Amino acid sequence: MTTAETFTPPAPHPRPGPRDVRGPLWTGPFTLYFTARAVSLLGDAMMPVAAALAVGALYGVSGAGLVLGTWTGTFVLLVLFGGVLTDRIGARRTMVAADLVRVLTQGVLAAAFFAGRPPFWLLVAMAAVAGAAVAMFLPGVNGMVPLVAADPQRANATLKVADALAQLLGPALAGLLIALTGAGAVYAIDSGTFLLSALCLALLRPTVRTAPTTRTGGPLRHELLQGWREFRARTWMWAVILVWMVFGVLLFGPLVPLGSALVADRLGPNAYGLAVSCLGVGTVLGGLVALRLRPARPLAAGAAAMVLYTVLPLSVALDAGLPLLLAGHVLGGAALAFWSVMWATSVQTHTPPAVLNRVSAYELAGSVSGISLGQLLAGPAAALASPAHLLLLSAAACLAGCAALLTTPAVRTLPRTVPTTTG
């Protein structure tokens, strides 16, 4: 086929129709989808703590890092193929299958920990399989929202609040379970969350009608290239991902390893735990704000909000007292949550459904790869410059990135779409 036959032009900027039909959010399909995502997010939030404490106790920091790195690396390698598979067979089916795979991987690890000391090869192998499953699962998350909610922004904001609450409760629950019962219980509960998620998704029947899509079922290379062309054709999308890759390397990636060390050294480990909790509180607040505000230019509003995120690395780098440190984390969490809702809604409403999952895979691959590289470079960079100076660079990168977003016409002028009816 020629390029003209296979390439879907970017959708024109939709104009608000005559009637806004937001309607009720908590329909049966959205309730099932919300339940699936909420329990799955809670399980996901428990896993880093389980790996750090349980795997680290057995095989050291390098062992825990290798297990986590295997998970992330497998995800990055396979997420583009996950986008193609999701567009071929549908988001719901792919997500159910991925959940069932993770029921198996986490169940195997639970049994291994209950039995004693799991062999290291098993931990790495299950991390690789679980990372592959997530690569099949996440591209469909964007595609499912427009199918279960007539108002994607409200749905995304509600899901962001659930994500924030999971990040608050999951690590604490994992630490408590490991202290009381051991790591096996954490992995068993995680397996159960994926089973419940799969059940909810299997029962879900989307009710929001969308334009029919055509799945070509063509060669894998062709579908990957088509997804790339769709991604590349939207200047606002690839411009954001370029900035986010820089953010991953200079801001998000090094922030946790450098920030945790600085705060723990100056104010003690309890202070860092409190700061992380405040980050979660801010994320909840940002999600609630996104439920109420409907800016005409969502990405411009989100980029303006992200300027506030600069306060977070600054509060750590400048040795702020505990009140200012906590306030910086609240502001940072709120800013990032608000941006996330504006971004997800823009992707969902400005991308043709037939290629949405593949396009989502490209933006996921770009974002996660930047963060992974930033995490890998944080240690060597700290040997060359002080963590405080590196975090000042992070703050400068945040301001520069927000300025780049706001001065890019395609990002600044992208309009909000309004769900409408024609009748």
MARSEMI-87989 format. One record per residue (C-alpha): residue number from 1; residue in three letters; x, y, z. Coordinates in steps of 0.2 Angstrom, whole numbers. Example, Ala and Ser with C-alpha at 12.3 -4.5 7.8 and 13.67 -1.06 7.14 Angstrom:
MARSEMI-87989
+-----+------+-------+-------+-------+
! seq ! type !    c1 !    c2 !    c3 !
+-----+------+-------+-------+-------+
!   1 !  ala !    62 !   -22 !    39 !
!   2 !  ser !    68 !    -5 !    36 !
+-----+------+-------+-------+-------+
end
This chain:
MARSEMI-87989
+-----+------+-------+-------+-------+
! seq ! type !    c1 !    c2 !    c3 !
+-----+------+-------+-------+-------+
!   1 !  met !     0 !     0 !     0 !
!   2 !  thr !     5 !    18 !    -3 !
!   3 !  thr !     8 !    30 !    11 !
!   4 !  ala !    -8 !    39 !     7 !
!   5 !  glu !   -18 !    23 !     8 !
!   6 !  thr !   -11 !    19 !    26 !
!   7 !  phe !    -9 !    35 !    34 !
!   8 !  thr !   -23 !    43 !    44 !
!   9 !  pro !   -22 !    62 !    44 !
!  10 !  pro !   -23 !    71 !    61 !
!  11 !  ala !   -40 !    74 !    66 !
!  12 !  pro !   -45 !    93 !    63 !
!  13 !  his !   -47 !   103 !    79 !
!  14 !  pro !   -65 !    98 !    84 !
!  15 !  arg !   -77 !   112 !    87 !
!  16 !  pro !   -89 !   112 !   102 !
!  17 !  gly !  -106 !   105 !    97 !
!  18 !  pro !  -122 !   112 !   102 !
!  19 !  arg !  -124 !   102 !   118 !
!  20 !  asp !  -112 !    96 !   131 !
!  21 !  val !  -117 !    79 !   136 !
!  22 !  arg !  -105 !    75 !   150 !
!  23 !  gly !  -119 !    65 !   159 !
!  24 !  pro !  -116 !    54 !   174 !
!  25 !  leu !   -98 !    47 !   177 !
!  26 !  trp !  -102 !    32 !   187 !
!  27 !  thr !  -110 !    21 !   174 !
!  28 !  gly !  -109 !     3 !   175 !
!  29 !  pro !   -94 !     1 !   163 !
!  30 !  phe !   -84 !    16 !   171 !
!  31 !  thr !   -87 !     8 !   189 !
!  32 !  leu !   -80 !    -8 !   183 !
!  33 !  tyr !   -65 !     0 !   174 !
!  34 !  phe !   -62 !    11 !   189 !
!  35 !  thr !   -62 !    -4 !   201 !
!  36 !  ala !   -50 !   -13 !   189 !
!  37 !  arg !   -38 !     1 !   188 !
!  38 !  ala !   -39 !     6 !   207 !
!  39 !  val !   -35 !   -12 !   213 !
!  40 !  ser !   -21 !   -14 !   200 !
!  41 !  leu !   -13 !     3 !   205 !
!  42 !  leu !   -13 !    -2 !   223 !
!  43 !  gly !    -4 !   -18 !   219 !
!  44 !  asp !     8 !    -9 !   208 !
!  45 !  ala !    12 !     3 !   222 !
!  46 !  met !    16 !   -11 !   234 !
!  47 !  met !    29 !   -19 !   222 !
!  48 !  pro !    44 !    -7 !   223 !
!  49 !  val !    44 !    -8 !   242 !
!  50 !  ala !    43 !   -27 !   241 !
!  51 !  ala !    57 !   -28 !   229 !
!  52 !  ala !    68 !   -15 !   239 !
!  53 !  leu !    65 !   -24 !   256 !
!  54 !  ala !    62 !   -42 !   252 !
!  55 !  val !    74 !   -44 !   237 !
!  56 !  gly !    86 !   -32 !   244 !
!  57 !  ala !    87 !   -41 !   260 !
!  58 !  leu !    92 !   -57 !   251 !
!  59 !  tyr !   102 !   -51 !   237 !
!  60 !  gly !   108 !   -34 !   241 !
!  61 !  val !   105 !   -17 !   233 !
!  62 !  ser !   112 !   -23 !   217 !
!  63 !  gly !   101 !   -38 !   216 !
!  64 !  ala !    85 !   -27 !   219 !
!  65 !  gly !    91 !   -15 !   206 !
!  66 !  leu !    93 !   -29 !   193 !
!  67 !  val !    76 !   -35 !   197 !
!  68 !  leu !    68 !   -18 !   195 !
!  69 !  gly !    79 !   -14 !   180 !
!  70 !  thr !    74 !   -30 !   171 !
!  71 !  trp !    56 !   -26 !   174 !
!  72 !  thr !    58 !    -8 !   166 !
!  73 !  gly !    69 !   -14 !   152 !
!  74 !  thr !    57 !   -27 !   146 !
!  75 !  phe !    43 !   -15 !   147 !
!  76 !  val !    53 !    -2 !   136 !
!  77 !  leu !    58 !   -15 !   123 !
!  78 !  leu !    40 !   -22 !   121 !
!  79 !  val !    28 !    -8 !   124 !
!  80 !  leu !    28 !    -3 !   105 !
!  81 !  phe !    23 !   -21 !   101 !
!  82 !  gly !    10 !   -20 !   115 !
!  83 !  gly !     2 !    -5 !   106 !
!  84 !  val !     1 !   -15 !    89 !
!  85 !  leu !    -7 !   -30 !    98 !
!  86 !  thr !   -19 !   -19 !   107 !
!  87 !  asp !   -25 !   -11 !    91 !
!  88 !  arg !   -27 !   -28 !    83 !
!  89 !  ile !   -37 !   -37 !    96 !
!  90 !  gly !   -44 !   -23 !   107 !
!  91 !  ala !   -39 !   -15 !   123 !
!  92 !  arg !   -50 !   -25 !   134 !
!  93 !  arg !   -45 !   -42 !   128 !
!  94 !  thr !   -26 !   -37 !   129 !
!  95 !  met !   -28 !   -30 !   146 !
!  96 !  val !   -37 !   -45 !   153 !
!  97 !  ala !   -24 !   -57 !   146 !
!  98 !  ala !   -10 !   -46 !   153 !
!  99 !  asp !   -18 !   -46 !   170 !
! 100 !  leu !   -19 !   -65 !   170 !
! 101 !  val !    -1 !   -66 !   166 !
! 102 !  arg !     3 !   -55 !   181 !
! 103 !  val !    -8 !   -66 !   192 !
! 104 !  leu !     3 !   -80 !   187 !
! 105 !  thr !    20 !   -71 !   190 !
! 106 !  gln !    15 !   -64 !   207 !
! 107 !  gly !     7 !   -80 !   212 !
! 108 !  val !    23 !   -90 !   208 !
! 109 !  leu !    34 !   -77 !   218 !
! 110 !  ala !    22 !   -78 !   233 !
! 111 !  ala !    23 !   -97 !   233 !
! 112 !  ala !    42 !   -95 !   232 !
! 113 !  phe !    44 !   -83 !   246 !
! 114 !  phe !    32 !   -93 !   257 !
! 115 !  ala !    43 !  -108 !   254 !
! 116 !  gly !    59 !  -100 !   259 !
! 117 !  arg !    72 !   -91 !   249 !
! 118 !  pro !    68 !   -89 !   230 !
! 119 !  pro !    82 !   -92 !   218 !
! 120 !  phe !    88 !   -76 !   210 !
! 121 !  trp !    85 !   -82 !   193 !
! 122 !  leu !    67 !   -84 !   197 !
! 123 !  leu !    65 !   -66 !   203 !
! 124 !  val !    73 !   -60 !   187 !
! 125 !  ala !    63 !   -71 !   176 !
! 126 !  met !    46 !   -66 !   184 !
! 127 !  ala !    51 !   -48 !   183 !
! 128 !  ala !    54 !   -50 !   164 !
! 129 !  val !    38 !   -59 !   161 !
! 130 !  ala !    28 !   -46 !   172 !
! 131 !  gly !    37 !   -31 !   163 !
! 132 !  ala !    31 !   -39 !   146 !
! 133 !  ala !    14 !   -40 !   153 !
! 134 !  val !    13 !   -22 !   158 !
! 135 !  ala !    20 !   -18 !   140 !
! 136 !  met !     4 !   -26 !   134 !
! 137 !  phe !    -7 !   -18 !   147 !
! 138 !  leu !    -3 !     0 !   147 !
! 139 !  pro !    -6 !     5 !   129 !
! 140 !  gly !   -24 !     0 !   131 !
! 141 !  val !   -27 !    11 !   146 !
! 142 !  asn !   -29 !    27 !   135 !
! 143 !  gly !   -40 !    18 !   123 !
! 144 !  met !   -52 !    11 !   136 !
! 145 !  val !   -56 !    28 !   144 !
! 146 !  pro !   -66 !    35 !   129 !
! 147 !  leu !   -76 !    19 !   128 !
! 148 !  val !   -82 !    19 !   146 !
! 149 !  ala !   -84 !    38 !   150 !
! 150 !  ala !   -93 !    51 !   139 !
! 151 !  asp !   -82 !    64 !   148 !
! 152 !  pro !   -64 !    59 !   147 !
! 153 !  gln !   -57 !    73 !   158 !
! 154 !  arg !   -68 !    69 !   173 !
! 155 !  ala !   -63 !    50 !   171 !
! 156 !  asn !   -45 !    54 !   170 !
! 157 !  ala !   -45 !    66 !   185 !
! 158 !  thr !   -55 !    53 !   195 !
! 159 !  leu !   -42 !    39 !   190 !
! 160 !  lys !   -28 !    51 !   195 !
! 161 !  val !   -35 !    53 !   212 !
! 162 !  ala !   -36 !    34 !   214 !
! 163 !  asp !   -18 !    33 !   208 !
! 164 !  ala !   -13 !    45 !   221 !
! 165 !  leu !   -22 !    36 !   235 !
! 166 !  ala !   -14 !    20 !   229 !
! 167 !  gln !     3 !    28 !   230 !
! 168 !  leu !     0 !    34 !   248 !
! 169 !  leu !    -7 !    17 !   254 !
! 170 !  gly !     2 !     4 !   244 !
! 171 !  pro !    20 !     7 !   251 !
! 172 !  ala !    14 !     8 !   269 !
! 173 !  leu !     4 !    -8 !   267 !
! 174 !  ala !    18 !   -17 !   259 !
! 175 !  gly !    30 !   -12 !   273 !
! 176 !  leu !    18 !   -17 !   286 !
! 177 !  leu !    15 !   -34 !   278 !
! 178 !  ile !    33 !   -38 !   276 !
! 179 !  ala !    36 !   -34 !   294 !
! 180 !  leu !    22 !   -44 !   300 !
! 181 !  thr !    20 !   -59 !   288 !
! 182 !  gly !    35 !   -58 !   276 !
! 183 !  ala !    36 !   -54 !   257 !
! 184 !  gly !    25 !   -69 !   252 !
! 185 !  ala !     9 !   -60 !   258 !
! 186 !  val !    13 !   -44 !   248 !
! 187 !  tyr !    15 !   -54 !   232 !
! 188 !  ala !     0 !   -65 !   235 !
! 189 !  ile !   -11 !   -49 !   238 !
! 190 !  asp !    -3 !   -41 !   222 !
! 191 !  ser !    -8 !   -57 !   213 !
! 192 !  gly !   -26 !   -55 !   220 !
! 193 !  thr !   -27 !   -37 !   214 !
! 194 !  phe !   -23 !   -42 !   196 !
! 195 !  leu !   -36 !   -56 !   197 !
! 196 !  leu !   -50 !   -44 !   202 !
! 197 !  ser !   -44 !   -32 !   189 !
! 198 !  ala !   -45 !   -45 !   175 !
! 199 !  leu !   -63 !   -50 !   182 !
! 200 !  cys !   -69 !   -32 !   181 !
! 201 !  leu !   -62 !   -30 !   164 !
! 202 !  ala !   -69 !   -46 !   157 !
! 203 !  leu !   -87 !   -41 !   164 !
! 204 !  leu !   -85 !   -24 !   156 !
! 205 !  arg !   -95 !   -20 !   141 !
! 206 !  pro !   -92 !    -2 !   134 !
! 207 !  thr !  -107 !     9 !   131 !
! 208 !  val !  -100 !    24 !   124 !
! 209 !  arg !  -102 !    24 !   105 !
! 210 !  thr !   -87 !    28 !    94 !
! 211 !  ala !   -84 !    29 !    76 !
! 212 !  pro !   -81 !    11 !    69 !
! 213 !  thr !   -62 !     7 !    67 !
! 214 !  thr !   -54 !    -4 !    54 !
! 215 !  arg !   -40 !   -16 !    59 !
! 216 !  thr !   -29 !   -20 !    45 !
! 217 !  gly !   -21 !   -35 !    53 !
! 218 !  gly !    -6 !   -31 !    41 !
! 219 !  pro !    12 !   -35 !    44 !
! 220 !  leu !    19 !   -30 !    61 !
! 221 !  arg !    32 !   -18 !    53 !
! 222 !  his !    18 !    -9 !    44 !
! 223 !  glu !     8 !    -6 !    59 !
! 224 !  leu !    23 !     0 !    69 !
! 225 !  leu !    27 !    12 !    55 !
! 226 !  gln !     9 !    18 !    54 !
! 227 !  gly !     9 !    21 !    73 !
! 228 !  trp !    25 !    31 !    71 !
! 229 !  arg !    18 !    41 !    57 !
! 230 !  glu !     3 !    45 !    67 !
! 231 !  phe !    13 !    50 !    82 !
! 232 !  arg !    25 !    60 !    71 !
! 233 !  ala !    11 !    69 !    62 !
! 234 !  arg !     5 !    78 !    78 !
! 235 !  thr !    18 !    91 !    82 !
! 236 !  trp !    10 !    94 !    99 !
! 237 !  met !    12 !    76 !   104 !
! 238 !  trp !    30 !    73 !    99 !
! 239 !  ala !    35 !    90 !   105 !
! 240 !  val !    29 !    86 !   123 !
! 241 !  ile !    37 !    69 !   122 !
! 242 !  leu !    54 !    77 !   118 !
! 243 !  val !    52 !    88 !   133 !
! 244 !  trp !    47 !    74 !   144 !
! 245 !  met !    62 !    64 !   138 !
! 246 !  val !    73 !    78 !   144 !
! 247 !  phe !    63 !    79 !   160 !
! 248 !  gly !    66 !    60 !   163 !
! 249 !  val !    85 !    62 !   161 !
! 250 !  leu !    87 !    78 !   171 !
! 251 !  leu !    72 !    79 !   182 !
! 252 !  phe !    61 !    64 !   186 !
! 253 !  gly !    75 !    51 !   184 !
! 254 !  pro !    88 !    58 !   197 !
! 255 !  leu !    75 !    66 !   209 !
! 256 !  val !    71 !    51 !   219 !
! 257 !  pro !    89 !    44 !   222 !
! 258 !  leu !    97 !    61 !   224 !
! 259 !  gly !    82 !    69 !   234 !
! 260 !  ser !    80 !    54 !   246 !
! 261 !  ala !    99 !    55 !   250 !
! 262 !  leu !    99 !    73 !   253 !
! 263 !  val !    83 !    74 !   264 !
! 264 !  ala !    88 !    59 !   274 !
! 265 !  asp !   105 !    66 !   278 !
! 266 !  arg !    99 !    83 !   283 !
! 267 !  leu !    82 !    79 !   291 !
! 268 !  gly !    82 !    60 !   294 !
! 269 !  pro !    73 !    46 !   285 !
! 270 !  asn !    56 !    50 !   293 !
! 271 !  ala !    56 !    67 !   285 !
! 272 !  tyr !    58 !    59 !   267 !
! 273 !  gly !    44 !    47 !   271 !
! 274 !  leu !    33 !    62 !   276 !
! 275 !  ala !    38 !    72 !   260 !
! 276 !  val !    33 !    57 !   249 !
! 277 !  ser !    16 !    57 !   258 !
! 278 !  cys !    14 !    75 !   255 !
! 279 !  leu !    18 !    72 !   236 !
! 280 !  gly !     3 !    60 !   236 !
! 281 !  val !    -8 !    73 !   245 !
! 282 !  gly !    -3 !    85 !   232 !
! 283 !  thr !    -7 !    73 !   218 !
! 284 !  val !   -25 !    70 !   225 !
! 285 !  leu !   -27 !    89 !   226 !
! 286 !  gly !   -21 !    91 !   208 !
! 287 !  gly !   -34 !    77 !   202 !
! 288 !  leu !   -48 !    86 !   211 !
! 289 !  val !   -44 !   103 !   203 !
! 290 !  ala !   -44 !    94 !   186 !
! 291 !  leu !   -61 !    88 !   190 !
! 292 !  arg !   -67 !   106 !   191 !
! 293 !  leu !   -57 !   116 !   179 !
! 294 !  arg !   -60 !   114 !   160 !
! 295 !  pro !   -47 !   126 !   152 !
! 296 !  ala !   -50 !   130 !   133 !
! 297 !  arg !   -31 !   126 !   130 !
! 298 !  pro !   -28 !   111 !   141 !
! 299 !  leu !    -9 !   108 !   137 !
! 300 !  ala !    -6 !   127 !   139 !
! 301 !  ala !   -14 !   126 !   156 !
! 302 !  gly !    -5 !   110 !   161 !
! 303 !  ala !    12 !   117 !   156 !
! 304 !  ala !     8 !   133 !   166 !
! 305 !  ala !     4 !   122 !   181 !
! 306 !  met !    20 !   112 !   179 !
! 307 !  val !    30 !   128 !   182 !
! 308 !  leu !    25 !   125 !   201 !
! 309 !  tyr !    34 !   108 !   200 !
! 310 !  thr !    50 !   118 !   200 !
! 311 !  val !    47 !   121 !   218 !
! 312 !  leu !    50 !   103 !   223 !
! 313 !  pro !    68 !   100 !   217 !
! 314 !  leu !    72 !   118 !   223 !
! 315 !  ser !    65 !   114 !   241 !
! 316 !  val !    77 !    99 !   242 !
! 317 !  ala !    92 !   108 !   234 !
! 318 !  leu !    91 !   124 !   244 !
! 319 !  asp !    91 !   114 !   261 !
! 320 !  ala !    73 !   121 !   265 !
! 321 !  gly !    66 !   117 !   282 !
! 322 !  leu !    53 !   104 !   284 !
! 323 !  pro !    38 !   115 !   282 !
! 324 !  leu !    44 !   122 !   265 !
! 325 !  leu !    50 !   105 !   260 !
! 326 !  leu !    33 !    97 !   263 !
! 327 !  ala !    24 !   112 !   254 !
! 328 !  gly !    36 !   110 !   239 !
! 329 !  his !    31 !    92 !   238 !
! 330 !  val !    12 !    96 !   239 !
! 331 !  leu !    14 !   109 !   225 !
! 332 !  gly !    24 !    97 !   215 !
! 333 !  gly !    12 !    83 !   216 !
! 334 !  ala !    -3 !    94 !   212 !
! 335 !  ala !     6 !   102 !   197 !
! 336 !  leu !    11 !    85 !   190 !
! 337 !  ala !    -7 !    77 !   193 !
! 338 !  phe !   -15 !    92 !   184 !
! 339 !  trp !    -4 !    91 !   169 !
! 340 !  ser !    -6 !    72 !   168 !
! 341 !  val !   -25 !    74 !   167 !
! 342 !  met !   -24 !    87 !   153 !
! 343 !  trp !   -11 !    77 !   144 !
! 344 !  ala !   -21 !    60 !   144 !
! 345 !  thr !   -37 !    69 !   139 !
! 346 !  ser !   -29 !    78 !   125 !
! 347 !  val !   -21 !    61 !   118 !
! 348 !  gln !   -38 !    52 !   120 !
! 349 !  thr !   -48 !    66 !   111 !
! 350 !  his !   -36 !    71 !    97 !
! 351 !  thr !   -31 !    54 !    91 !
! 352 !  pro !   -41 !    42 !    80 !
! 353 !  pro !   -47 !    27 !    89 !
! 354 !  ala !   -40 !    15 !    76 !
! 355 !  val !   -22 !    20 !    81 !
! 356 !  leu !   -24 !    27 !    99 !
! 357 !  asn !   -16 !    12 !   107 !
! 358 !  arg !    -1 !    12 !    95 !
! 359 !  val !     1 !    31 !    98 !
! 360 !  ser !     0 !    29 !   116 !
! 361 !  ala !    14 !    15 !   116 !
! 362 !  tyr !    26 !    28 !   107 !
! 363 !  glu !    23 !    41 !   120 !
! 364 !  leu !    25 !    28 !   134 !
! 365 !  ala !    41 !    22 !   127 !
! 366 !  gly !    48 !    40 !   126 !
! 367 !  ser !    43 !    45 !   143 !
! 368 !  val !    49 !    29 !   152 !
! 369 !  ser !    65 !    28 !   143 !
! 370 !  gly !    70 !    45 !   148 !
! 371 !  ile !    67 !    41 !   167 !
! 372 !  ser !    76 !    25 !   166 !
! 373 !  leu !    91 !    34 !   158 !
! 374 !  gly !    90 !    47 !   172 !
! 375 !  gln !    90 !    34 !   185 !
! 376 !  leu !   105 !    26 !   178 !
! 377 !  leu !   115 !    42 !   177 !
! 378 !  ala !   111 !    49 !   194 !
! 379 !  gly !   125 !    39 !   203 !
! 380 !  pro !   139 !    43 !   191 !
! 381 !  ala !   133 !    61 !   190 !
! 382 !  ala !   133 !    62 !   209 !
! 383 !  ala !   152 !    57 !   209 !
! 384 !  leu !   155 !    73 !   198 !
! 385 !  ala !   144 !    86 !   206 !
! 386 !  ser !   135 !    88 !   223 !
! 387 !  pro !   117 !    82 !   223 !
! 388 !  ala !   111 !    99 !   228 !
! 389 !  his !   119 !   106 !   212 !
! 390 !  leu !   112 !    93 !   202 !
! 391 !  leu !    95 !    96 !   208 !
! 392 !  leu !    97 !   115 !   205 !
! 393 !  leu !   100 !   109 !   187 !
! 394 !  ser !    84 !    99 !   188 !
! 395 !  ala !    74 !   114 !   193 !
! 396 !  ala !    82 !   124 !   179 !
! 397 !  ala !    77 !   110 !   167 !
! 398 !  cys !    59 !   110 !   173 !
! 399 !  leu !    58 !   129 !   170 !
! 400 !  ala !    66 !   128 !   153 !
! 401 !  gly !    55 !   113 !   148 !
! 402 !  cys !    39 !   122 !   153 !
! 403 !  ala !    45 !   138 !   143 !
! 404 !  ala !    48 !   127 !   128 !
! 405 !  leu !    30 !   119 !   129 !
! 406 !  leu !    22 !   136 !   131 !
! 407 !  thr !    31 !   144 !   116 !
! 408 !  thr !    27 !   129 !   105 !
! 409 !  pro !    12 !   135 !    95 !
! 410 !  ala !     5 !   117 !    92 !
! 411 !  val !     6 !   114 !   111 !
! 412 !  arg !     0 !   131 !   117 !
! 413 !  thr !   -15 !   132 !   105 !
! 414 !  leu !   -22 !   114 !   106 !
! 415 !  pro !   -40 !   116 !   110 !
! 416 !  arg !   -51 !   106 !   122 !
! 417 !  thr !   -64 !    95 !   114 !
! 418 !  val !   -81 !    94 !   121 !
! 419 !  pro !   -92 !    78 !   121 !
! 420 !  thr !  -107 !    82 !   111 !
! 421 !  thr !  -122 !    74 !   103 !
! 422 !  thr !  -129 !    78 !    86 !
! 423 !  gly !  -148 !    74 !    90 !
+-----+------+-------+-------+-------+
end
